[in-house]
Amino acid sequence: MAEYKTEQRVKIIQAYYENGKSRKNTLCALREYFGVQNRPSERTVWNLAKTFEQTGFVSNAKAPQHTSRGSSEQNIANVRENVTEKPRTSIRH
């Protein structure tokens, strides 16, 4: 799928809903806006509509960032305390 600006994605989604969720009718309506050669493909319309219905956004959703829980101040203090109390015990359970 080609990269479309947010305003273009909004136009595609608007046309999709204005044309009763018909991809073929949406493509015909988008010819005026994008031109015959530059209009999005049927697959692009489908993917944008699907993404919009799932997320409520027209922009690409970013994956959530993984947060590390292993090296928080509390965990470091707990390990330090365990090692001090029982130096022969493995910290890997």
C-alpha positions as CSV (number, residue, x, y, z in Angstrom):
1,M,0.0,0.0,0.0
2,A,1.3,3.4,-0.9
3,E,1.8,5.9,1.8
4,Y,-1.0,8.3,2.0
5,K,-1.2,11.5,4.0
6,T,-3.7,11.6,6.9
7,E,-6.0,13.9,4.9
8,Q,-6.0,11.5,2.0
9,R,-6.7,8.5,4.3
10,V,-9.6,10.5,5.8
11,K,-11.0,11.1,2.3
12,I,-10.8,7.4,1.5
13,I,-12.6,6.4,4.6
14,Q,-15.3,9.1,4.1
15,A,-15.8,7.9,0.5
16,Y,-16.0,4.3,1.7
17,Y,-18.8,5.1,4.2
18,E,-20.6,7.6,1.9
19,N,-20.8,4.8,-0.7
20,G,-22.3,2.2,1.6
21,K,-19.0,0.4,2.2
22,S,-18.8,-0.6,-1.4
23,R,-15.2,-0.8,-2.5
24,K,-16.1,-0.5,-6.2
25,N,-18.3,2.5,-5.7
26,T,-15.6,4.0,-3.4
27,L,-13.0,3.7,-6.1
28,C,-15.3,5.4,-8.6
29,A,-15.9,8.3,-6.2
30,L,-12.2,8.6,-5.5
31,R,-11.3,9.1,-9.2
32,E,-12.3,12.7,-8.9
33,Y,-10.1,13.3,-5.9
34,F,-7.0,11.2,-6.8
35,G,-7.3,10.9,-10.6
36,V,-7.5,7.7,-12.6
37,Q,-3.8,6.8,-12.3
38,N,-3.3,7.8,-8.7
39,R,-6.3,6.5,-6.9
40,P,-5.8,3.8,-4.2
41,S,-6.3,0.2,-5.1
42,E,-9.4,-1.8,-3.9
43,R,-7.1,-3.6,-1.5
44,T,-5.9,-0.3,0.0
45,V,-9.4,0.8,0.6
46,W,-10.2,-2.5,2.2
47,N,-7.1,-2.3,4.5
48,L,-7.8,1.3,5.5
49,A,-11.4,0.6,6.3
50,K,-10.5,-2.6,8.3
51,T,-7.8,-0.7,10.3
52,F,-10.2,2.2,10.9
53,E,-13.0,-0.1,12.1
54,Q,-10.6,-2.0,14.4
55,T,-8.7,1.0,15.9
56,G,-10.7,4.1,15.2
57,F,-7.6,5.7,13.6
58,V,-6.6,6.3,10.0
59,S,-2.9,6.5,10.8
60,N,-0.7,3.5,11.2
61,A,-0.9,2.2,14.7
62,K,2.4,1.8,16.4
63,A,3.2,-1.4,18.4
64,P,3.1,-0.9,22.1
65,Q,6.5,-0.4,23.7
66,H,7.8,-3.2,25.9
67,T,8.6,-2.0,29.4
68,S,11.3,-3.7,31.3
69,R,10.5,-4.8,34.8
70,G,13.8,-6.5,35.6
71,S,15.9,-3.6,36.7
72,S,13.6,-1.4,38.7
73,E,14.9,0.1,41.9
74,Q,12.7,-2.1,43.9
75,N,13.9,-5.3,42.2
76,I,17.5,-4.2,42.6
77,A,17.0,-3.6,46.3
78,N,15.2,-7.0,46.7
79,V,18.1,-8.9,45.0
80,R,20.7,-7.0,47.0
81,E,18.9,-7.9,50.2
82,N,18.5,-11.6,49.3
83,V,22.2,-11.9,48.4
84,T,23.2,-10.2,51.6
85,E,21.0,-12.5,53.7
86,K,21.8,-15.8,51.9
87,P,25.0,-15.4,49.9
88,R,25.1,-19.1,48.9
89,T,21.6,-19.1,47.4
90,S,21.3,-18.7,43.6
91,I,19.4,-15.6,42.5
92,R,18.3,-17.6,39.5
93,H,15.4,-19.7,40.5
